[in-house]
Amino acid sequence: MSDQSNDPEINGKFLGTVSSDFIKVCDTLKEAAYQLKARGISEYPIFPICKASLPFGQLLLGKTEVETQWNYYFSTGDEFQQLGFIDKDKFDAFQSTYKDPEEFCCLFVVDKEFTNFLFIPYPED
């Protein structure tokens, strides 16, 4: 999976469907991120999302289960490094760009035309 340029046009295309889904699942994702950190599993929770199934991560919310357009998985920065999605020598750069998981959800959008990280702020309580 290669990182494509962070093209705002492509981003805009996906942001609509991701945003409308995110409202439905954000509380579950925020709690999952909290649990991954609290249990010492990872400081870098990542939520891969895909309209099909993914061969990595663990399914958290299926699109038919929660009536969304995307399936939501959970993973970690460590797993992404082990899988080669984040080069070992670039992990420091990943860590420095990673946003506070209590305020932002780290999505990894996987689609035919777009594969990239996307940080979305959780709604204010």
N, C-alpha and C positions, 0 to 999 in steps of 0.2 A: 504494500500500500504506500504509494508515494504521496508526499504532501504536495498538494497543488498550491499555486499562489493564492493568497488570501484575497481573491477578486471580489470587490464589493458587490458586483452584479450577481455573481453566483451566490455570495452570502445572502443577499436580499431575497433571492429565489427560495432559499431554504429557510430563512429566518421566519417567514410567515407560517409555514406548517410546523416548524419547531416551536415557535412561540405559542401557537394555539394549543398544541399538545402540552407544553411545559406547564401551563396553568393547571392542568388536570393532574400532573404527576409531581410537581415541585416539592410538595410536602414529603412525599415518600422518598424522593431523591435526597432531600436535605437530611432526613432522618438516617438514611443509609450512609451518607457521607459522615455524619456524626458518629454512627456506630463503628464504621471502619477506622476512624481516628481514635475513638474512645477505647476500643479493644486492642489498640496497638497494631492493627493490621497494616495500615498505611496512612501516611501524612498526605498522600496524593491520590484521593479517590477520583476515578474517572468513570464516566457513564457513556459507554459506546451506545449509539443508537443507529438502527438500521431498519429499513422497511421489510427486509428479508431476515433470515436468521444469520447469526454470526458464529464462526468456529472458535471464538475466544470469549473470555468473560463469562459471567453467570447471568442468566436471564432473571431480571428483577420484575419487570412488568411487560407482559405480552400485549400487543396492540389490540387483539380481540378482547382480552380480559378487561382493559381499561378504556376501550373505544378511542384509541388514538391512531395516528397514521404511522407511528414509529414503535418499534420494539425497544425497550430500555434494558440494558445490561449493566452490570457493575464490574469494575476492574480496578487496577491500581497502577500507579507509575512504575512500580517494580515489575509487574507483569508486562507492561508495555516495553520496558527495557529488555526483559528476558525474551520477548517475542521479536525484538529487533525493530519495533515501531519507533523507539527513541534510542538513538545511538548512545552507547555507554559514555563516549567522550562528549556528548551533547546534553547529558542529564542535568548538569549544573545550569545550563541555559534554560532547560525545561523548568527546573525548580525556581529560577528567578522570574519566569513569566507566569508561573502558576499563581492563580489568585486565591485569596482566603476562602476555603471551602465552607465557612460558615456564612459567607455573603454571596459567593458565586458558585454556580454549578459548572463543573468541567465536563462538557459533552464532547464526545468524539463522534462526529457525524460521518457515517459510512454510506455512500451512495455511488451509483455508477459514474456520476459527473463530478462528485465533490467528496473528498475525504480530508477532514481537517478538525482541529480542536476548535471549540467554540465555548467561550465563557459567558454564561447568562446569569445576571443577578437574580437572586431569589426575591420574590415580592416582599415588601415590608409587612410586618405583622399588623 
